[in-house]
Amino acid sequence: MALFVTCLADVFRPSVAFASLALLKAAGCRVSVPRAQTCCGQPGYNSGDYRGAGDVARRVIAMFESADYVVAPSGSCAGMIVKHYPRLLEGEWKERAQALASRTFEITAFLTDVMPLPAGDRTPDTALTNRKVAYHDSCAGLRELNIREQPRALLRERAGVQALELEKRDVCCGFGGTFCAKMPEISATMASEKLRDTIDSGADMLVGGDLGCLLSLAGRASREGIDLEFRHVVELIHDHRSGQGIGAGPANGAGRQ
C-alpha cells in the first residue's frame, strides 16, 4: 500500500505523516511513500482551474495506481481522489480514476474498516486519559466519506479517550480550503464560533482528522488568546507526546516511527 502524505503534513506537520506510517506498519501493512508525490490538486479544483487540477490528478493516478491501497491522513485529500477525480476526468483517465478511488481511504477509516490495528498492543497513557478531548469533524471527511465513528472508536480503543461532543459538531469550522482566502471575515467568524463551542464542551484539547481545519483553528485561537491544544487524531492514537501541539511550535516527534 502507499501513503499519500498531503501537502500540509509535509510542510507544516511532518509528525502526522510519521505517525500515519507507524500506525499502518503496526496494522501489518508494507508501506511505500512515493518521493515524487505532490498536491492532490484540490486548491486548483476549488478555484475553478479544472485543466490544472486534471493535470495533477493524472500525475497522482499514474504514481499511485500500482498500490493495493492508498491511504491519506486527510478526509479532504482522500475525498478529492475518491469523489472528484472521477468527475474531473474523462475517457481512459476517468476509468483509471474510478479504479484508484475504489482503493483510496482516509486513515481512520482504513484502520477501522479495512486493516484494523491488532488488539492489546498499547496501554493508554493516564496523562492523556485525564485530558478533556473534543473531536472536530471536517466537512470533507464527514460529508464525502461518511467518517464519523471511526476516529472516535480509535481514540477510545487505542488512546483511552472518550471524545467530548461539540454542540454543533456538523457545522464547518470556516476553513473550507480557498473559502478562507476568498471570504476571510466570514471564515474568521465561523472559526471563532467553533472555538467557543469547543470551550463550552469543557475540552482543553481539540482533535481532528484534517490539518487544514486544525491549523486554521489554532491560528484563530492564538489571535483570540484562547488556551487550547490542537492535534491530529493519528498523533494521539500513535503517541500524544510527539512534540508540541499544532500552532504551538515544531512537532519534535517528526522523526519518530
Order of alpha helices (4+ residues) and beta strands (2+ residues): beta-alpha-alpha-alpha-alpha-beta-alpha-alpha-alpha-beta-alpha-beta-alpha-alpha-alpha-beta-alpha-beta-alpha
